[in-house]
Amino acid sequence: MDFVDFYPATEFGVIFVTEADLVAETNYKRNLAKLKKANFDRSAVLVEKTAISGQYFYNMQKFTVLELGLGIIPVTGIEECTQVLISMVRMGSEDKTIFRMKGRVPPLETYLLKTLLAVPSLGETKSQAILLKFKSLRGICNASEEDLAKVIGPSSAKQVYNFFHNC
């Protein structure tokens, strides 16, 4: 399939959205939609998030996660992208990833929890707490840092808020 950039394992497709693609908004939406429709057991989207592309990242994140339901992994450059791909290859068929799984469809909360676990220093207990309080990813995104702090503490609230609003 010509829209997939990497195949780290069998039935595992990865698209890499470069800084240039993100800024120019060239074809990545079409390729992401194709990835969503493809028959992969797992899929992931690696996004080059830099100081230049950061302002475009939020809209890309909304499209990818909220509209398509795909998992994204922001990387700072090609070196970090390479490290992530090597990790994917090493993990092979293990089920320890935050990537979208097909087949038996788990509840939506499972996907939301896995997305929240991608936030640096946010564990499963705090992820579950904010998911229970705010009910959806959109609710968490719209929550103020103060509202988040009431549930998970100020330090974690800052991490969550910055994860969803740092563009």
Buried (B, 14 or more C-beta within 10 A) or exposed (E): EEBBBBBBBEEBBBBBBBBEBBBEEEEBBEBBBBBBEBEBBBBBBBBBBBEEBBEBBBEBBBBBBEEBEBBBBBBEEEEBBEEBBEEBEEBEEEEEBBBBBEEEEEEEEEBBBBBBEBBEEBEEEBBBBBBEBBEEBEEBBEBEBEBBBEBBEEEBBBBBBEBBEEE
